């Protein structure tokens, strides 16, 4: 998801998306620990996506 797409989301939608991605990250970490993860780079990409969303959420909260 690109930053422009994230900025188009409402504050609640962005927070919900961050929560959803955090749960997915947990699941990927568990699969990685049990050597069932096919693509370990997905962990890095997911962390960056969460950081992008949290950055946009912080920007929106400052504007309020």
Jmol script that loads the backbone (N, CA, C; Angstrom):
load data "model"
ATOM      1  N   UNK A   1       0.842  -1.170   0.000  1.00  0.00           N
ATOM      2  CA  UNK A   1       0.000   0.000   0.000  1.00  0.00           C
ATOM      3  C   UNK A   1       0.891   1.238   0.000  1.00  0.00           C
ATOM      4  N   UNK A   2       0.616   2.144  -0.883  1.00  0.00           N
ATOM      5  CA  UNK A   2       1.433   3.348  -1.001  1.00  0.00           C
ATOM      6  C   UNK A   2       0.973   4.393   0.006  1.00  0.00           C
ATOM      7  N   UNK A   3       1.870   5.312   0.383  1.00  0.00           N
ATOM      8  CA  UNK A   3       1.491   6.342   1.361  1.00  0.00           C
ATOM      9  C   UNK A   3       0.282   7.165   0.928  1.00  0.00           C
ATOM     10  N   UNK A   4       0.148   7.437  -0.358  1.00  0.00           N
ATOM     11  CA  UNK A   4      -1.013   8.200  -0.826  1.00  0.00           C
ATOM     12  C   UNK A   4      -2.299   7.429  -0.574  1.00  0.00           C
ATOM     13  N   UNK A   5      -2.265   6.127  -0.751  1.00  0.00           N
ATOM     14  CA  UNK A   5      -3.449   5.300  -0.496  1.00  0.00           C
ATOM     15  C   UNK A   5      -3.773   5.273   0.999  1.00  0.00           C
ATOM     16  N   UNK A   6      -2.738   5.265   1.816  1.00  0.00           N
ATOM     17  CA  UNK A   6      -2.938   5.240   3.267  1.00  0.00           C
ATOM     18  C   UNK A   6      -3.543   6.565   3.716  1.00  0.00           C
ATOM     19  N   UNK A   7      -3.087   7.671   3.136  1.00  0.00           N
ATOM     20  CA  UNK A   7      -3.609   8.986   3.512  1.00  0.00           C
ATOM     21  C   UNK A   7      -5.076   9.136   3.135  1.00  0.00           C
ATOM     22  N   UNK A   8      -5.531   8.402   2.132  1.00  0.00           N
ATOM     23  CA  UNK A   8      -6.928   8.465   1.725  1.00  0.00           C
ATOM     24  C   UNK A   8      -7.854   7.771   2.725  1.00  0.00           C
ATOM     25  N   UNK A   9      -7.306   6.903   3.565  1.00  0.00           N
ATOM     26  CA  UNK A   9      -8.115   6.205   4.564  1.00  0.00           C
ATOM     27  C   UNK A   9      -8.484   7.162   5.697  1.00  0.00           C
ATOM     28  N   UNK A  10      -9.584   6.875   6.357  1.00  0.00           N
ATOM     29  CA  UNK A  10      -9.923   7.653   7.547  1.00  0.00           C
ATOM     30  C   UNK A  10      -9.011   7.199   8.689  1.00  0.00           C
ATOM     31  N   UNK A  11      -9.030   7.962   9.754  1.00  0.00           N
ATOM     32  CA  UNK A  11      -8.177   7.645  10.899  1.00  0.00           C
ATOM     33  C   UNK A  11      -8.521   6.276  11.478  1.00  0.00           C
ATOM     34  N   UNK A  12      -9.799   5.967  11.591  1.00  0.00           N
ATOM     35  CA  UNK A  12     -10.229   4.684  12.149  1.00  0.00           C
ATOM     36  C   UNK A  12      -9.858   3.527  11.229  1.00  0.00           C
ATOM     37  N   UNK A  13     -10.013   3.731   9.929  1.00  0.00           N
ATOM     38  CA  UNK A  13      -9.648   2.681   8.972  1.00  0.00           C
ATOM     39  C   UNK A  13      -8.153   2.401   9.026  1.00  0.00           C
ATOM     40  N   UNK A  14      -7.354   3.460   9.136  1.00  0.00           N
ATOM     41  CA  UNK A  14      -5.899   3.293   9.187  1.00  0.00           C
ATOM     42  C   UNK A  14      -5.489   2.543  10.456  1.00  0.00           C
ATOM     43  N   UNK A  15      -6.105   2.888  11.578  1.00  0.00           N
ATOM     44  CA  UNK A  15      -5.789   2.190  12.825  1.00  0.00           C
ATOM     45  C   UNK A  15      -6.202   0.723  12.746  1.00  0.00           C
ATOM     46  N   UNK A  16      -7.346   0.464  12.133  1.00  0.00           N
ATOM     47  CA  UNK A  16      -7.805  -0.915  11.956  1.00  0.00           C
ATOM     48  C   UNK A  16      -6.863  -1.704  11.069  1.00  0.00           C
ATOM     49  N   UNK A  17      -6.382  -1.070  10.015  1.00  0.00           N
ATOM     50  CA  UNK A  17      -5.447  -1.723   9.103  1.00  0.00           C
ATOM     51  C   UNK A  17      -4.134  -2.032   9.830  1.00  0.00           C
ATOM     52  N   UNK A  18      -3.666  -1.114  10.680  1.00  0.00           N
ATOM     53  CA  UNK A  18      -2.445  -1.341  11.449  1.00  0.00           C
ATOM     54  C   UNK A  18      -2.612  -2.521  12.396  1.00  0.00           C
ATOM     55  N   UNK A  19      -3.758  -2.615  13.033  1.00  0.00           N
ATOM     56  CA  UNK A  19      -4.041  -3.736  13.936  1.00  0.00           C
ATOM     57  C   UNK A  19      -4.056  -5.048  13.171  1.00  0.00           C
ATOM     58  N   UNK A  20      -4.699  -5.029  12.021  1.00  0.00           N
ATOM     59  CA  UNK A  20      -4.777  -6.230  11.185  1.00  0.00           C
ATOM     60  C   UNK A  20      -3.376  -6.689  10.745  1.00  0.00           C
ATOM     61  N   UNK A  21      -2.545  -5.745  10.335  1.00  0.00           N
ATOM     62  CA  UNK A  21      -1.195  -6.091   9.884  1.00  0.00           C
ATOM     63  C   UNK A  21      -0.323  -6.563  11.048  1.00  0.00           C
ATOM     64  N   UNK A  22      -0.554  -6.025  12.242  1.00  0.00           N
ATOM     65  CA  UNK A  22       0.205  -6.463  13.416  1.00  0.00           C
ATOM     66  C   UNK A  22      -0.120  -7.922  13.738  1.00  0.00           C
ATOM     67  N   UNK A  23      -1.385  -8.287  13.619  1.00  0.00           N
ATOM     68  CA  UNK A  23      -1.771  -9.689  13.838  1.00  0.00           C
ATOM     69  C   UNK A  23      -1.148 -10.595  12.782  1.00  0.00           C
ATOM     70  N   UNK A  24      -1.127 -10.120  11.544  1.00  0.00           N
ATOM     71  CA  UNK A  24      -0.515 -10.898  10.478  1.00  0.00           C
ATOM     72  C   UNK A  24       0.989 -11.062  10.715  1.00  0.00           C
ATOM     73  N   UNK A  25       1.636 -10.004  11.220  1.00  0.00           N
ATOM     74  CA  UNK A  25       3.061 -10.076  11.534  1.00  0.00           C
ATOM     75  C   UNK A  25       3.325 -11.122  12.609  1.00  0.00           C
ATOM     76  N   UNK A  26       2.467 -11.171  13.616  1.00  0.00           N
ATOM     77  CA  UNK A  26       2.603 -12.180  14.668  1.00  0.00           C
ATOM     78  C   UNK A  26       2.529 -13.578  14.076  1.00  0.00           C
ATOM     79  N   UNK A  27       1.546 -13.786  13.201  1.00  0.00           N
ATOM     80  CA  UNK A  27       1.400 -15.104  12.581  1.00  0.00           C
ATOM     81  C   UNK A  27       2.621 -15.468  11.736  1.00  0.00           C
ATOM     82  N   UNK A  28       3.157 -14.502  11.010  1.00  0.00           N
ATOM     83  CA  UNK A  28       4.353 -14.772  10.206  1.00  0.00           C
ATOM     84  C   UNK A  28       5.556 -15.092  11.086  1.00  0.00           C
ATOM     85  N   UNK A  29       5.665 -14.395  12.214  1.00  0.00           N
ATOM     86  CA  UNK A  29       6.780 -14.683  13.138  1.00  0.00           C
ATOM     87  C   UNK A  29       6.675 -16.102  13.685  1.00  0.00           C
ATOM     88  N   UNK A  30       5.468 -16.529  13.989  1.00  0.00           N
ATOM     89  CA  UNK A  30       5.279 -17.887  14.492  1.00  0.00           C
ATOM     90  C   UNK A  30       5.655 -18.908  13.422  1.00  0.00           C
ATOM     91  N   UNK A  31       5.233 -18.661  12.185  1.00  0.00           N
ATOM     92  CA  UNK A  31       5.577 -19.571  11.090  1.00  0.00           C
ATOM     93  C   UNK A  31       7.078 -19.571  10.834  1.00  0.00           C
ATOM     94  N   UNK A  32       7.718 -18.403  10.998  1.00  0.00           N
ATOM     95  CA  UNK A  32       9.162 -18.316  10.797  1.00  0.00           C
ATOM     96  C   UNK A  32       9.907 -19.104  11.876  1.00  0.00           C
ATOM     97  N   UNK A  33       9.406 -19.051  13.095  1.00  0.00           N
ATOM     98  CA  UNK A  33      10.044 -19.757  14.212  1.00  0.00           C
ATOM     99  C   UNK A  33       9.964 -21.267  14.033  1.00  0.00           C
ATOM    100  N   UNK A  34       8.921 -21.735  13.368  1.00  0.00           N
ATOM    101  CA  UNK A  34       8.770 -23.172  13.160  1.00  0.00           C
ATOM    102  C   UNK A  34       9.248 -23.604  11.772  1.00  0.00           C
ATOM    103  N   UNK A  35       9.971 -22.721  11.108  1.00  0.00           N
ATOM    104  CA  UNK A  35      10.553 -22.984   9.778  1.00  0.00           C
ATOM    105  C   UNK A  35       9.503 -23.347   8.728  1.00  0.00           C
ATOM    106  N   UNK A  36       8.340 -22.723   8.801  1.00  0.00           N
ATOM    107  CA  UNK A  36       7.297 -22.963   7.819  1.00  0.00           C
ATOM    108  C   UNK A  36       7.095 -21.772   6.894  1.00  0.00           C
ATOM    109  N   UNK A  37       7.896 -20.729   7.072  1.00  0.00           N
ATOM    110  CA  UNK A  37       7.740 -19.525   6.269  1.00  0.00           C
ATOM    111  C   UNK A  37       8.558 -19.656   4.995  1.00  0.00           C
ATOM    112  N   UNK A  38       7.893 -19.523   3.858  1.00  0.00           N
ATOM    113  CA  UNK A  38       8.563 -19.688   2.573  1.00  0.00           C
ATOM    114  C   UNK A  38       9.406 -18.466   2.204  1.00  0.00           C
ATOM    115  N   UNK A  39       8.900 -17.269   2.493  1.00  0.00           N
ATOM    116  CA  UNK A  39       9.589 -16.050   2.095  1.00  0.00           C
ATOM    117  C   UNK A  39       9.832 -15.164   3.322  1.00  0.00           C
ATOM    118  N   UNK A  40      11.029 -15.242   3.929  1.00  0.00           N
ATOM    119  CA  UNK A  40      11.307 -14.450   5.127  1.00  0.00           C
ATOM    120  C   UNK A  40      11.338 -12.943   4.867  1.00  0.00           C
ATOM    121  N   UNK A  41      11.490 -12.523   3.620  1.00  0.00           N
ATOM    122  CA  UNK A  41      11.482 -11.094   3.318  1.00  0.00           C
ATOM    123  C   UNK A  41      10.116 -10.468   3.566  1.00  0.00           C
ATOM    124  N   UNK A  42       9.097 -11.298   3.633  1.00  0.00           N
ATOM    125  CA  UNK A  42       7.760 -10.799   3.892  1.00  0.00           C
ATOM    126  C   UNK A  42       7.677 -10.146   5.269  1.00  0.00           C
ATOM    127  N   UNK A  43       8.465 -10.629   6.215  1.00  0.00           N
ATOM    128  CA  UNK A  43       8.503 -10.024   7.546  1.00  0.00           C
ATOM    129  C   UNK A  43       8.944  -8.564   7.458  1.00  0.00           C
ATOM    130  N   UNK A  44      10.012  -8.318   6.718  1.00  0.00           N
ATOM    131  CA  UNK A  44      10.544  -6.966   6.578  1.00  0.00           C
ATOM    132  C   UNK A  44       9.539  -6.049   5.892  1.00  0.00           C
ATOM    133  N   UNK A  45       8.909  -6.543   4.833  1.00  0.00           N
ATOM    134  CA  UNK A  45       7.937  -5.741   4.104  1.00  0.00           C
ATOM    135  C   UNK A  45       6.732  -5.388   4.972  1.00  0.00           C
ATOM    136  N   UNK A  46       6.303  -6.344   5.769  1.00  0.00           N
ATOM    137  CA  UNK A  46       5.152  -6.113   6.639  1.00  0.00           C
ATOM    138  C   UNK A  46       5.480  -5.095   7.732  1.00  0.00           C
ATOM    139  N   UNK A  47       6.686  -5.168   8.289  1.00  0.00           N
ATOM    140  CA  UNK A  47       7.099  -4.197   9.302  1.00  0.00           C
ATOM    141  C   UNK A  47       7.120  -2.784   8.723  1.00  0.00           C
ATOM    142  N   UNK A  48       7.598  -2.658   7.504  1.00  0.00           N
ATOM    143  CA  UNK A  48       7.654  -1.346   6.861  1.00  0.00           C
ATOM    144  C   UNK A  48       6.260  -0.811   6.582  1.00  0.00           C
ATOM    145  N   UNK A  49       5.368  -1.702   6.187  1.00  0.00           N
ATOM    146  CA  UNK A  49       3.987  -1.299   5.919  1.00  0.00           C
ATOM    147  C   UNK A  49       3.324  -0.781   7.200  1.00  0.00           C
ATOM    148  N   UNK A  50       3.563  -1.474   8.309  1.00  0.00           N
ATOM    149  CA  UNK A  50       3.013  -1.050   9.596  1.00  0.00           C
ATOM    150  C   UNK A  50       3.580   0.316   9.978  1.00  0.00           C
ATOM    151  N   UNK A  51       4.867   0.513   9.752  1.00  0.00           N
ATOM    152  CA  UNK A  51       5.496   1.795  10.075  1.00  0.00           C
ATOM    153  C   UNK A  51       4.916   2.923   9.231  1.00  0.00           C
ATOM    154  N   UNK A  52       4.660   2.654   7.955  1.00  0.00           N
ATOM    155  CA  UNK A  52       4.054   3.676   7.090  1.00  0.00           C
ATOM    156  C   UNK A  52       2.684   4.083   7.621  1.00  0.00           C
ATOM    157  N   UNK A  53       1.895   3.090   7.993  1.00  0.00           N
ATOM    158  CA  UNK A  53       0.549   3.382   8.481  1.00  0.00           C
ATOM    159  C   UNK A  53       0.607   4.157   9.788  1.00  0.00           C
ATOM    160  N   UNK A  54       1.490   3.751  10.687  1.00  0.00           N
ATOM    161  CA  UNK A  54       1.593   4.442  11.965  1.00  0.00           C
ATOM    162  C   UNK A  54       2.068   5.885  11.781  1.00  0.00           C
ATOM    163  N   UNK A  55       2.924   6.118  10.803  1.00  0.00           N
ATOM    164  CA  UNK A  55       3.386   7.470  10.521  1.00  0.00           C
ATOM    165  C   UNK A  55       2.237   8.348  10.050  1.00  0.00           C
ATOM    166  N   UNK A  56       1.418   7.828   9.154  1.00  0.00           N
ATOM    167  CA  UNK A  56       0.278   8.585   8.647  1.00  0.00           C
ATOM    168  C   UNK A  56      -0.746   8.820   9.749  1.00  0.00           C
ATOM    169  N   UNK A  57      -0.958   7.831  10.612  1.00  0.00           N
ATOM    170  CA  UNK A  57      -1.882   7.997  11.734  1.00  0.00           C
ATOM    171  C   UNK A  57      -1.382   9.107  12.659  1.00  0.00           C
ATOM    172  N   UNK A  58      -0.095   9.127  12.937  1.00  0.00           N
ATOM    173  CA  UNK A  58       0.470  10.174  13.797  1.00  0.00           C
ATOM    174  C   UNK A  58       0.302  11.552  13.156  1.00  0.00           C
ATOM    175  N   UNK A  59       0.493  11.640  11.841  1.00  0.00           N
ATOM    176  CA  UNK A  59       0.297  12.908  11.140  1.00  0.00           C
ATOM    177  C   UNK A  59      -1.144  13.383  11.272  1.00  0.00           C
ATOM    178  N   UNK A  60      -2.084  12.462  11.070  1.00  0.00           N
ATOM    179  CA  UNK A  60      -3.502  12.825  11.148  1.00  0.00           C
ATOM    180  C   UNK A  60      -3.896  13.236  12.562  1.00  0.00           C
ATOM    181  N   UNK A  61      -3.326  12.591  13.566  1.00  0.00           N
ATOM    182  CA  UNK A  61      -3.656  12.944  14.942  1.00  0.00           C
ATOM    183  C   UNK A  61      -3.091  14.307  15.322  1.00  0.00           C
ATOM    184  N   UNK A  62      -1.946  14.677  14.754  1.00  0.00           N
ATOM    185  CA  UNK A  62      -1.385  15.993  15.017  1.00  0.00           C
ATOM    186  C   UNK A  62      -2.240  17.103  14.424  1.00  0.00           C
ATOM    187  N   UNK A  63      -2.851  16.812  13.296  1.00  0.00           N
ATOM    188  CA  UNK A  63      -3.670  17.816  12.619  1.00  0.00           C
ATOM    189  C   UNK A  63      -4.943  18.088  13.393  1.00  0.00           C
ATOM    190  N   UNK A  64      -5.467  17.073  14.053  1.00  0.00           N
ATOM    191  CA  UNK A  64      -6.724  17.217  14.790  1.00  0.00           C
ATOM    192  C   UNK A  64      -6.623  18.286  15.810  1.00  0.00           C
TER     193      UNK A  64
END
end "model"
wireframe off; spacefill off
backbone 0.3
color backbone group
